Amino acid sequence: MNNLNYITYQSFPAFTANSIQTMANIKYLIRNQVNVSLYFPLREKTSSQNLDELKKFYSIEEEFKAYGVQHNLPFGQFKMFNRTFFLISHLIWSYTTVKTIANEKPESEFFFTRSDWVFYFLSKQNRKVIFECHQYTKIRKIIINLALKKKTSKIIFLNTHLKKDYEEKYPLGDNFLVLHNGVDIENFSEMTKKNNFELVFIGKLKRFNNSRNIDFLVKSLTFLDNKYTMKIVGATKAEIQELETIAVSLGVQNRLKVLESVSYKNVPNQLSSSSIGILINSKLNTHSTKYTSPLKYFEYLAAGLKVIAVDYPSHRDLPYSENIEYYDENSLESFISAVKRLEKNNASRLGEVSPISLDTRAKKIINFLEI
């Protein structure tokens, strides 16, 4: 088995989509005969390197090594200047961690990261490294350009818009790959009978501290036929109370169910009763409108759901996007029309799910890194 060192400035365990994505990918890298060691900062009170705890939290049986690296840095210690402290802490942690780990590892070993600074410092040492890019920033654009001067450095873009925006200024050559997210399809092997008129949204109700406009979905129930119900999974207790209050004021409380976050393994159970999955975000953040490749979308497909999405370039770029019904942001009329179009189309939207599986994704990563 080949050794892969996954160094990332993320927190574990956590209910965040980014930590779930990392762990799910590690699971299938291991299944494809890759020896994985995970390095991450102990920057939260809940952070833990206890392997049994991590495996239980993320429902992983595969064996890997987990190393929590000390994080005696300002990010997470103060409520003010969060972004500034994040940038400083991220840079310092990446430099010291890479310096320590790279010196311990032979030249033959591979590295994988979601951290631009980790990518940069590993590239400076001519290590074999892949950076998985999920967002665009001006600083990151410069870092990537410097790192990609090394032939041993490669990059995975989450969608084509990310690749194009970086490519506008700096040529990428052939050391890049566009690769969307995927889904752990084995969790979806047994699905119960669906309610043809239940819509579902699953995930955090806020992104980058901005609302995903979930109250818009609640309002839509007042314009949909009474046969339609809606389930929202991933709310905090305060958000549950807020949405339930809105539902009562609109008279749709009997058609709305709002639940807290569930474990990744329990997602299929929550989707099993629904027939339509919703993709919704706010246009306040460019990542949402152009760069996202949401895990929930692939979960919806694996669960056999039809999909309705706010009309953003990021959603148009998704695999099988030709099967999505789109609606205009904040337009109840457009949303209702999209739901009605889905009601008329009873055909299965996706046949073979293996192309969107994490196993397929892991194989592409391995081939790209040339492990």
N, C-alpha and C positions, 0 to 999 in steps of 0.2 A: 504494500500500500504506500502511496505517496503522501507526504506530509504537507498540510496546508495550515498556515497560521492566520487566523481571522482576527485582525486587530481593529477595534471599533470604539468610537467615543459615544457609545449608547449605554443605557441603563438596563440591567436585568436583575430580577424579573420585573416585567411591567406589562400592562394591558395595551401599550401603544402598538400601532400597526407596524412601526419600524422594527420593534424588537421581535414581534411575531414573525415578520418577514425574514429576519436574520436567522432565527432559530429553525424555521421551517426549511430554509435553504440548507442550513447545516445538516439537518436530518437526512436530506436526500443526497448531499455530497458524500456523507458517510456511507449511505447505501450503495453508492457507486464507487466504493473502495478507496475513499480518500480519508486519511487520518487527520482529524480536525482538532486544533487547539484554539480556544477562544480567549482573547484578552480584552478586557473592558475595565473602565474606571469604577471604583467604589465611591461614586459621587452622590448617592442618595442614601437616606437612612435605611431604605428597604433593599438596597443593593446587596447581592449575595453571590459568592462563588461556590456555594454548596451545590455540588452536582446533582444530588438527589432532589433537592428543592427545585432546581431549574428544570430537571426532567419531568417532575410532577407538574409544575406550573404550565409547561408548554406541551405536555402529553407526548414526550419523546422517550423512547426506549433505547435508542442507539447510544453507544458509549462515545464520549469525547472528553477532552480535557478543558476545564474552565479555570481561568486565572483572573481573579479580581486584583487590579492594580491600584495601589493607594492613590488618593486624589486629594492632596493637601493644598488645594487651590481655591480661589474665591468663588467660582461659579457654583451656585447652589447654596452658598453660605449667606447671601444677602438678597433681599427682595428688590433693591434698587440696582440700576445699571446692569440688568440681567444680560442683555445682548453683548455689552462690552466685556463683561466678566467671562461670558461664554467663549468669545473669540480668543481672549488672552489665555484662559485656562486650557482651551482646546489645543492651541499652538504649543504651549509648554508641555502639557501631558503627552502630546504626540511625539515631540522631540525626545523627551527623556525615555518614553516607553520604547520607541523604535530603536534608540541607541542601545538600550539594554537588551532587547529581544534579538535584534539583528546580530549583535555580537555573539549571541549564544547559539545561533542557528547556522548550519552549513550552507554554502552557496547553492546547493541543489534544492533547497526547500522553497516552497511557494508561499505567497502572501495574498490576502484578500482584505479589502477594507471598504467602508462607506465614509471614511474620513479623508478629506482632501489633503490635510496636513500629514497624516500618516502616509498617504500616497506619495506626497512630495519628498518626505525624508527617506522613505524606502527607495524611491527612484534615484535619489542622490547617491545611494550606496549600490546602485546597479542591481537591486534585487528583483526577482521575478514577481511582479505584483499587478493585481487587477483592482481598479477603483470602480465601484458601482455608483454612478452619479444619479441622484434623484432630484436635484434642484440646481438652479442657475443663480450664481452671484458673480459680480465683477471680479472679486478677489479670487474666487474659485477658477474663473476663466484663465487668469494669469498663472495660477498654480498648476493647472492642468497643462497649459502650454509648456511650462518649464519641465514638468515631469515627463511628458510624452517625447521629449528629446532623447530619452533613453529607450533603446530597442526592447528592453526587458519590461517596460511599463505599458500597460494596456488599460482600456476603459470600457465599461459597459454603460450605455445610456438607456434610461428607462423607457424613453419613447423617441420618435423621430424629431419632434420639436426641440428637445434638449440637444440632440446632435446637431441640428441645423443652426441653432443659436450660438453654439460654441464654434462651429465651423465657419461662421461668417467672418471671424477675425483671424483664426488660426487654422491652418490645414491640419487634418487629423491623420492623413496617411491611411494605412490599413490596419492599425493597431486599435480598432474600436469595434464594438458590437452593439446593435440596438436590440434590447431584450426586455420585453414586458414582464410584469410579475406573473405568478402562476398560482396554483391551488393544490393542496394536498388531497387528491381525489379519493384516497382510500377512506377518508372520513365521511364520504358521501355515498358509500356503497349501498346503504339501506335507507331509502327515503319512503316516508309514509304518504298516503293519499293527500293531495293538496286541496285547499279551498280556492276555487277558481276566481274568487273575488277578494282575496286578501293581498294588500300591498305591504311591502316590508322595506324598512331602512335599517341597516345594521352598521354600527360604528360610533365613534365619538361624535357628539352633537356640536362640538367646536373644533376648529382647525386653526392653529397658530393664533389662538385666543379670539378668533373671529367666529361668529355664528355661522352654521351651515344653512341657515334659513329654514330650519325644521318647522317653525310655526306656519310657514307657507303650506306645508304638507297637511297640517291639521286643518287649516282653512279650506283646503281642497275637498275635504270630506263633505262640506256643506253643499257642494255643487255636484258631487258624484251621487249616483243612485244609492238608495239605502242598502242595497245588497253588498256594497263595498265596505270593507273594514280595513284598518291599517294597524300595523305593529311597528313600533320603534324600539330598537334594542341598542343599548349603549349609553343611556342617560345616567347622570348623577341623581341623587335623591332630590336635590333642589330642582333640577331640570324636569324630573318626573312631576313634581308638584306644580311647576309652572305650566307644563303642557296640559296636565289634567285640568287646571283652572281654565285655560283657554278653551279646552274641549267642552267643558260645562257651559261656558258663556255662549258657545256656538250651538249647543244642543247635540253634540256628536259624541258625548262621553261613552255611550254604549257601543260605539264603533271603533274606539281607539284603545290600544293597549300599549303602555310604555314600560319598558323594563330596563334594569341596570345592565352593565357589561357582563358578558358571559365568557367563559374560557374558549380558546380557539377550537377545542375538540367539541364543544357544545353548540357551535355555530350551526352545523347541519340540522340539529334538532329544532332550532329556532326558525330555520328557513323551510323546514319540511311542510309547514301548513300553508305556505304562501305560494302565489303563482306569479307575482310581479315584483321584481327588485328595483329599488330606486337609487339613482346616483344624483346627488345634489350637493352643491357647494356654493360658496359666495365668490363673486367676481372681485372681491377686495384683494385677493392674493393671486399672483400670476402662476404660482405653482399649481393651484387648483384649476385654473383655466387652460393652462398649456402643458404642464409637465407631469401631472399625476397619472399613475397606472394603478388604480385602487384595488386592493386585495378583495374587497367586497364584490367587485364586478366578477372576478373569476370564481368566487364562491357562489354567486347567483347562477352562473352558467353551469357549474358542477351540480348544483341542486335542481337544475332543469327549469329555472325561472326565466320568464321573459323579462326584458330590461327596459326601463324608461329612464332617460337621462336629460339633464339640463344641457342645452346645446353649446358645448365648449369645444375648442380644438382638441383638448386632451382626450375627451370622450370620443371624438371622431377618429382619433388615432388608435383606439383600442382594437385588438384582434376581434374579428366578427362584428365590427361596429355597424356593418350594413344591416344587421338584425335588430339594432337598437331603435326604439322610437324616441325621437327627440322633442323637447318642448322649449319654448322661449323662457328665459329666466324671469321670474316674478309674474308670469302671465298665467292666471288660473284658467283662462279659456284655452290656451295652448296646451296646458297640462291635461285638462279634461279630454281634449280631442285626442291626445296621444294615448291616454288610457283606453278610450273607446276603440281606437285602431287596434290596440293589443287584444281587446275583447273579441274582435272579429277574426283575429288570426289565431286559430287554435293549434296550428302546426308546431311541432317541436322545433326549437330554435337552434339547437346544437346537437349533433349526433355523437361523433367520437370526441371524447374530452381529453384524450391523451396529449394532444398538442398544447394544451394549457396546463398540463400537470407540472408539479415541481420536479418530478423525476426527469421529465424532458428538459426542463430548464437547467437542472444540475448537469446533465450530460453536455449541454451546449457550453456551459461555463468551463467544464473540464476540457473540452475540445479546444476552446478559445485560449485557455491558459497553457494548453499543451502539456498537461500533466501525464 
